[in-house]
Amino acid sequence: MDSRALAALVSSLVSEVLLVLLLFPSPDILHSSSSPSTLLPLILHLLSSSEIASSISLLISPSRKGKRILQSPDHETDEDDEQEITDSNDRVPPFPNPDSFKVCFRMTSTTFEWLSGLLEPLLECRDPVGSPLNLPPEIRLGIGLFRLATGSGYSDLSRRFGVSESITRFCTKQLCRVLCTNFRFWVAFPSPIELESVSAAFEAISGFPNCCGVIDCTRFKIVRGGNYNSSNTCKFKEGLQEESIVAQIVVDSSSRILSIVAGFRGDKGDSRVLRSSNLYKDVDGGGLLNGPLLDVEGVGIPQYLVGDGGYPLLPWLMVPFIDPVPASCEEDFNAAQHLMRLPGLRTIASLRNWGVLNRPIEEEFKTAVACIGACSILHNVLLMREDHSALSDGFEDYSLHDQSSQYYRESSLEENSIERKASLIQNALAARVREVRNFKLSSMSDGSRYFKLKTSQGMSCIFKLVYRLQLPNLWDYFCDQIKKCSVFVVPRPIFDSYQIHYPALQESREE
């Protein structure tokens, strides 16, 4: 190495060491991996010193231990894990800048710290038999999250974190296993009492009473065998087998996942996936959506979900009318029902913000399913902590994520009887939606104003702008924008902060 470059490097290293000593006056602090609160400042410092860390990783010659095989916690040997394990203490992980936490981990640094402290005992307790990794929980979590958040391959993870590919693979699988096994309660169907608030939120949006969730399906591609080039999703090497996995989700109005099942082959239609799921069996058997009936237009309305045209019409599953008559109750129903399904499409778009799900997943089928489950659990965790790092923007074109398949009705007597009962419920709800819409358009006594505006999805929405005395400038801003353009997109921060509601879909013109 050139002497000048070496001198410059040594000088920078000395300054970094002095700064670390100032941050950590105790000589034992760097040898302790039991406290995430003590290691986090070091990680944050290393994040801001990625170039230095990369230089160190190039200069240090890692000591090699004997060749050992990583084993899964159930002692099964994975052929993909047959790689040498590099002593992790000999390398400094080249983390990115701290401002890039959202990009690299799909969460803020505070959420990362909180999650690290929560998962620490579970991430450390099941190292490969006879081959302890000697990695602190923050690094283990960082490796797994980086894989899920960016979709980077294991060779890239190995290079970035200064460990072997087998370790990066183990840490990723371990994180998915811990989340899907020990923290699956973060994705759970609400209790009967909790469902009351869920249905109230949906009714506030569209006028649909007693709705308890949105159901939808999406498909994720996976590739197995050969070597998949994650940097170019259009090129596949010989030997790769591409297939897809179906994930069925149920969400509430805030896009929180209430139920998820993944693992069905991608060639199954949405209705077949539904009938094969435990959700269908639980509802059909009276274990779910078994609350009291609500009288609407003389019809008893049970608790129900809403879905797209890929699902059958059932008493507990409301789908759009086929070919509705223009300006009819059916058209109002379809417009409001589509509005209610947006949280489901937004959830699918948010899941695809995780890099591992935004491209063909280079994993075995079982591991790919675990990645889907882990990202779903993390999605709910971020919502719970009000961390919107991985949440899709509110005005994205969600139709890009709509992968529904058309449902073809069966002609059995039982199916016809069920559909007739469901049709009565559907018509009663359509009449209720029309009543709510007419009431909202005629009732202006509260000082509010309604505007029929187009959103960036190309749909027309009625936006209720609540006038507040302390925000006169905001009111003037909206009025000016409405006069200037026929297409008006409400920014997400304003949408959230100033309580703009969209109770129904109508023609795009000012009221």
C-alpha positions in Angstrom: 0.0 0.0 0.0 1.2 3.6 -0.7 2.8 5.1 2.3 0.7 8.3 2.0 -2.5 6.4 1.8 -1.4 4.2 4.8 -0.5 7.3 6.8 -3.9 8.9 6.1 -5.7 5.7 7.0 -3.8 5.4 10.3 -4.5 9.0 11.1 -8.2 8.5 10.5 -8.2 5.3 12.5 -6.6 7.0 15.5 -9.2 9.7 15.5 -11.9 7.1 15.4 -10.4 5.1 18.3 -10.1 8.3 20.4 -13.8 9.0 19.7 -14.8 5.5 20.7 -12.8 5.8 23.9 -14.6 9.1 24.7 -18.0 7.4 24.1 -17.1 4.3 26.1 -14.8 5.2 29.1 -15.2 1.7 30.5 -12.8 -0.8 29.0 -15.3 -3.7 29.4 -18.1 -2.1 27.5 -17.0 -3.4 24.1 -16.8 -7.0 25.4 -20.4 -7.0 26.6 -23.2 -8.1 24.2 -25.9 -8.4 26.8 -27.1 -4.8 26.8 -28.6 -3.3 23.6 -28.6 0.2 25.1 -24.8 0.1 25.5 -24.1 -1.2 22.0 -26.5 1.0 20.1 -24.3 4.1 20.4 -21.4 2.1 18.9 -23.6 0.9 16.1 -24.8 4.4 15.4 -21.1 5.6 15.3 -20.2 2.7 13.0 -23.1 3.6 10.8 -21.6 7.1 10.2 -18.2 5.6 9.6 -18.9 3.2 6.8 -15.9 4.1 4.7 -13.5 3.6 7.7 -15.1 0.3 8.5 -14.8 -0.9 4.9 -11.1 0.0 5.0 -10.6 -2.0 8.2 -12.3 -5.0 6.7 -9.9 -4.8 3.7 -6.8 -4.5 5.9 -7.6 -7.1 8.5 -6.8 -10.7 7.6 -9.5 -12.8 9.3 -8.4 -15.8 11.2 -9.9 -19.0 9.9 -11.4 -21.6 12.1 -11.8 -25.2 11.1 -14.5 -25.9 8.5 -17.8 -26.4 10.3 -21.3 -26.9 9.0 -24.1 -24.6 10.2 -27.1 -26.5 11.4 -30.6 -25.4 11.9 -32.1 -25.4 15.5 -33.7 -28.8 14.8 -30.2 -30.1 13.9 -31.0 -30.6 10.3 -28.1 -29.7 8.0 -28.8 -27.4 5.0 -26.6 -27.9 2.0 -26.7 -24.2 1.3 -25.1 -23.5 4.7 -22.0 -25.6 4.1 -19.5 -22.7 4.2 -16.6 -21.7 6.4 -17.5 -19.6 9.3 -15.3 -16.6 9.8 -14.6 -15.3 13.3 -17.0 -12.4 13.6 -14.8 -10.6 16.1 -12.2 -10.0 13.4 -14.4 -7.8 11.3 -16.2 -4.5 11.7 -19.6 -4.5 9.9 -19.8 -1.7 7.4 -23.2 -0.3 8.3 -24.7 2.6 6.3 -25.3 6.1 7.5 -27.7 6.4 10.5 -30.0 8.6 8.3 -30.5 5.5 6.1 -32.1 3.3 8.8 -35.4 3.5 6.9 -33.8 2.5 3.7 -31.7 -0.3 5.1 -34.0 -1.7 7.8 -37.5 -0.2 6.9 -37.7 1.3 10.4 -36.4 4.2 12.4 -33.4 3.8 14.7 -35.6 3.9 17.8 -37.8 1.1 16.5 -34.6 -0.9 15.7 -33.4 -0.4 19.3 -36.7 -1.4 20.7 -37.0 -4.5 18.6 -33.4 -5.5 19.4 -34.1 -5.4 23.1 -37.3 -7.4 22.7 -35.8 -10.1 20.5 -32.3 -10.3 22.2 -32.8 -13.4 24.3 -34.4 -15.4 21.5 -31.8 -14.4 18.8 -28.9 -15.5 21.0 -30.2 -18.7 22.5 -30.2 -21.1 19.5 -26.8 -20.9 17.8 -25.6 -23.8 15.7 -24.6 -26.8 17.9 -20.9 -26.5 18.6 -20.5 -23.4 16.5 -21.4 -20.2 18.5 -21.6 -17.2 16.3 -20.3 -14.7 19.0 -22.4 -12.0 17.4 -24.3 -9.4 19.5 -28.1 -9.4 18.9 -28.0 -6.0 17.2 -25.8 -7.4 14.4 -27.9 -10.6 14.1 -31.0 -8.4 13.8 -29.3 -6.1 11.4 -28.4 -8.9 9.1 -31.9 -10.4 9.0 -33.6 -7.0 8.7 -31.3 -5.9 5.9 -32.1 -9.1 4.0 -35.9 -8.5 4.4 -35.8 -4.8 3.8 -33.6 -4.7 0.7 -33.8 -8.2 -0.7 -30.0 -8.2 -1.0 -28.4 -11.6 -1.7 -26.4 -13.5 1.0 -23.1 -12.7 -0.8 -23.9 -9.0 -0.5 -24.8 -9.4 3.1 -21.6 -11.3 3.8 -19.5 -8.5 2.2 -21.4 -5.7 4.0 -21.3 -7.3 7.5 -17.9 -9.0 7.2 -19.2 -12.5 8.1 -19.6 -15.7 6.0 -22.6 -16.3 3.8 -23.6 -19.2 6.1 -23.9 -16.8 9.0 -26.0 -14.3 7.1 -28.3 -17.1 6.0 -28.6 -18.4 9.5 -29.4 -15.0 11.0 -32.1 -14.4 8.4 -33.7 -17.7 9.0 -33.4 -17.3 12.7 -35.1 -13.9 12.6 -38.0 -15.2 10.5 -38.4 -18.2 12.8 -38.4 -16.1 16.0 -41.0 -13.7 14.6 -43.3 -16.4 13.1 -43.1 -18.6 16.1 -42.8 -16.4 19.2 -44.5 -13.2 18.0 -47.3 -14.5 15.7 -49.8 -12.9 18.2 -49.0 -9.6 16.6 -51.2 -10.8 13.7 -54.4 -11.9 15.4 -58.1 -11.6 14.6 -59.8 -9.2 17.0 -61.9 -10.3 19.9 -65.7 -9.6 19.7 -65.3 -6.5 21.8 -62.4 -5.2 19.6 -64.4 -5.9 16.4 -66.9 -3.2 17.5 -64.2 -0.5 16.9 -63.1 -2.1 13.7 -66.7 -2.1 12.3 -67.3 1.5 13.5 -64.2 2.7 11.6 -65.4 1.1 8.4 -68.9 2.6 8.8 -67.4 6.0 9.3 -65.6 5.6 5.9 -68.4 4.4 3.7 -71.6 3.9 5.6 -71.3 0.1 5.6 -72.5 -1.1 9.0 -71.1 -4.3 10.7 -68.1 -4.7 8.4 -65.2 -6.4 10.2 -62.4 -6.4 7.6 -61.2 -6.5 4.0 -60.0 -9.7 2.5 -57.6 -9.9 -0.5 -55.0 -12.1 -2.1 -51.6 -11.4 -3.6 -48.9 -13.5 -5.2 -45.2 -13.5 -4.6 -42.7 -15.1 -7.0 -40.0 -17.4 -5.8 -37.0 -18.9 -7.6 -35.3 -22.1 -6.6 -32.1 -23.8 -7.7 -29.2 -22.3 -9.6 -28.0 -18.8 -8.9 -30.5 -16.0 -9.1 -29.0 -12.6 -9.9 -30.9 -10.3 -7.4 -29.5 -7.2 -9.0 -31.3 -7.9 -12.3 -34.7 -9.4 -11.9 -35.0 -9.9 -15.6 -32.1 -12.3 -16.0 -32.2 -15.9 -14.7 -29.5 -18.5 -15.0 -30.1 -22.0 -16.1 -31.5 -24.3 -13.6 -33.8 -21.8 -11.8 -37.4 -22.8 -11.2 -39.9 -20.0 -10.9 -43.2 -20.4 -9.2 -45.4 -18.2 -7.0 -47.0 -18.3 -3.5 -50.4 -17.0 -2.7 -50.9 -15.0 0.5 -54.4 -14.2 1.8 -54.8 -11.3 4.2 -57.6 -9.7 6.1 -57.0 -6.1 7.3 -58.9 -3.4 9.1 -59.4 0.2 8.0 -55.9 1.2 9.3 -54.2 -1.5 7.1 -53.4 -3.6 10.2 -53.3 -7.2 9.2 -55.9 -9.3 11.2 -55.3 -12.6 9.5 -52.8 -14.0 7.0 -52.3 -17.4 5.4 -49.5 -18.0 3.0 -48.2 -21.2 1.3 -50.8 -22.0 -1.3 -49.5 -22.5 -4.9 -49.9 -19.4 -7.1 -52.1 -21.2 -9.6 -55.0 -21.3 -7.1 -57.7 -18.7 -7.6 -58.7 -16.4 -4.7 -61.9 -18.3 -4.1 -60.1 -21.7 -3.9 -57.6 -20.2 -1.5 -60.4 -18.9 0.7 -62.2 -22.2 0.8 -58.9 -24.0 1.7 -58.1 -21.7 4.5 -58.8 -22.0 8.2 -60.5 -18.6 8.0 -63.3 -20.1 5.9 -63.7 -23.1 8.2 -63.8 -20.9 11.3 -66.4 -18.5 9.9 -68.5 -21.4 8.4 -68.3 -23.2 11.7 -69.4 -20.2 13.7 -66.1 -19.6 15.4 -65.6 -16.1 13.8 -67.9 -13.3 12.7 -70.6 -14.7 15.0 -71.7 -11.4 16.6 -75.4 -10.3 16.8 -77.3 -9.4 13.6 -77.9 -5.8 12.8 -81.3 -4.8 11.3 -81.0 -2.8 8.1 -84.0 -2.3 5.9 -85.7 -5.2 7.6 -82.9 -7.6 6.9 -80.6 -9.1 9.5 -77.0 -8.1 8.7 -74.4 -10.4 10.1 -70.7 -9.5 10.6 -69.0 -9.7 7.3 -65.9 -9.0 5.2 -65.6 -7.2 1.9 -63.7 -8.5 -1.1 -63.3 -8.1 -4.8 -64.8 -9.9 -7.7 -62.5 -12.9 -7.3 -64.5 -14.1 -4.3 -68.0 -15.6 -4.1 -70.9 -13.7 -2.7 -71.6 -15.1 0.8 -73.7 -13.9 3.7 -70.4 -13.0 5.5 -68.5 -11.8 2.4 -69.8 -8.8 0.3 -68.4 -8.4 -3.2 -69.3 -5.8 -5.9 -72.4 -6.0 -8.0 -71.8 -7.3 -11.6 -72.7 -4.7 -14.3 -74.5 -2.3 -12.0 -77.1 0.1 -13.4 -75.7 3.6 -13.8 -76.8 6.0 -11.0 -78.4 3.2 -9.0 -78.0 2.0 -5.5 -75.8 -0.8 -6.9 -73.4 1.7 -8.4 -73.2 3.5 -5.0 -72.6 0.2 -3.3 -69.7 -0.7 -5.7 -68.1 2.7 -5.2 -68.3 2.6 -1.4 -67.2 -1.0 -1.4 -64.2 -0.2 -3.5 -63.3 2.6 -1.1 -63.4 0.1 1.7 -61.0 -2.3 -0.1 -58.3 0.4 -0.4 -56.7 -0.5 3.0 -56.2 -4.1 1.7 -54.5 -2.9 -1.4 -52.5 -0.5 0.6 -51.3 -3.3 2.8 -50.3 -5.4 -0.2 -48.4 -2.4 -1.5 -46.7 -1.9 1.9 -45.6 -5.6 2.0 -44.0 -5.1 -1.4 -42.0 -2.2 0.0 -40.0 -4.9 1.8 -37.3 -5.7 -0.8 -37.3 -9.4 -0.3 -41.0 -9.5 -1.4 -40.6 -6.9 -4.2 -38.7 -9.3 -6.4 -38.6 -13.1 -6.9 -37.6 -14.6 -3.5 -34.5 -16.6 -3.8 -35.3 -19.2 -1.1 -36.7 -22.6 -0.7 -40.5 -22.7 -0.5 -40.7 -23.0 3.3 -38.2 -20.2 3.9 -40.0 -18.0 1.4 -43.3 -18.5 3.3 -41.4 -17.5 6.5 -40.2 -14.3 4.9 -43.8 -13.4 4.0 -44.9 -14.1 7.5 -42.0 -12.1 9.1 -42.7 -9.1 6.9 -46.4 -9.2 7.8 -45.6 -9.3 11.5 -43.1 -6.4 11.1 -45.8 -4.5 9.2 -48.1 -4.6 12.2 -45.3 -3.8 14.6 -44.5 -0.6 12.7 -48.1 0.4 12.7 -48.3 -0.3 16.4 -45.3 2.0 17.0 -46.6 4.6 14.5 -43.5 4.1 12.4 -44.5 4.5 8.8 -41.1 3.8 7.3 -42.4 0.8 5.3 -46.0 2.0 4.8 -47.1 2.7 1.3 -48.0 6.3 0.5 -51.7 7.1 0.7 -52.2 8.1 -2.9 -50.4 5.3 -4.7 -52.1 3.6 -7.7 -53.1 0.5 -5.8 -54.6 -1.1 -8.9 -51.0 -2.2 -9.7 -51.2 -4.6 -6.8 -54.7 -5.9 -7.5 -54.0 -9.5 -8.7 -57.5 -10.9 -8.2 -58.9 -13.6 -10.3 -62.5 -13.7 -11.5 -64.9 -16.0 -9.5 -67.0 -18.3 -11.6 -70.2 -19.3 -9.8 -71.2 -22.8 -9.2 -74.7 -24.1 -10.0 -75.4 -26.4 -7.1 -78.7 -26.0 -5.1 -76.7 -25.3 -1.9 -74.7 -22.6 -3.6 -77.8 -20.9 -5.1 -79.5 -20.9 -1.7 -76.5 -19.3 0.0 -76.2 -16.7 -2.8 -79.9 -15.7 -2.6 -79.5 -15.1 1.2 -76.3 -13.1 0.6 -78.0 -11.1 -2.2 -80.7 -9.9 0.2 -77.9 -8.7 2.5 -76.1 -7.0 -0.4 -79.2 -5.2 -1.5 -80.0 -4.0 2.0 -76.5 -2.6 2.4 -76.8 -0.9 -1.0 -80.0 0.9 0.1 -78.2 2.0 3.4 -75.2 3.4 1.4 -77.6 5.4 -0.7 -79.3 6.8 2.4 -76.0 7.7 4.0 -74.8 9.4 0.8 -78.0 11.5 0.4 -77.9 12.5 4.1 -74.2 13.6 3.9 -74.8 15.6 0.8 -77.8 17.4 2.2 -76.6 18.0 5.7 -74.3 21.1 5.8 -75.5 22.5 9.2 -72.1 21.7 10.9 -70.2 24.3 8.8 -68.4 21.6 6.8 -68.2 21.5 3.1 -68.0 18.6 0.7 -66.0 18.6 -2.5 -66.0 15.9 -5.2 -62.4 15.5 -6.3 -60.3 13.2 -8.3 -57.4 11.4 -6.6 -54.2 10.2 -8.2 -55.8 6.8 -8.7 -58.2 8.3 -11.2 -61.1 7.8 -8.8 -63.5 10.5 -7.7 -64.0 11.0 -4.0 -66.1 13.2 -1.9 -63.8 14.9 0.6 -65.3 16.5 3.7 -63.2 19.5 4.7 -63.8 20.3 8.3 -63.4 24.1 8.8 -61.4 24.9 12.0 -61.2 28.5 13.3 -57.5 28.1 14.1 -56.7 27.0 10.5 -58.2 29.6 8.2 -55.2 29.6 5.9 -55.6 25.9 5.3 -59.2 26.4 4.4 -58.3 29.1 1.9 -55.5 26.9 0.5 -58.0 24.1 -0.3 -60.6 26.5 -1.8 -57.9 28.0 -4.1 -56.7 24.6 -5.2 -60.2 23.4 -6.0 -60.9 26.4 -8.2 -57.6 26.1 -10.1 -57.7 22.4 -11.1 -60.2 19.6 -11.7 -57.7 17.0 -10.4 -56.7 17.7 -6.8 -54.4 15.4 -4.9 -54.4 15.9 -1.1 -50.9 15.5 0.4 -50.7 12.6 2.9 -49.5 14.7 5.9 -52.4 17.1 5.4 -54.7 14.2 5.0 -53.6 12.7 8.3 -53.3 15.8 10.3 -56.4 17.7 9.4 -59.0 14.9 9.4 -60.1 14.9 5.8 -62.6 12.1 5.3 -63.9 10.4 2.2 -67.3 8.9 2.9 -68.3 8.0 -0.7 -67.3 8.1 -4.3 -69.2 10.3 -6.8 -68.8 12.3 -10.0 -65.9 14.8 -10.1 -67.5 18.2 -9.7 -67.7 20.8 -7.0 -70.9 20.7 -4.8 
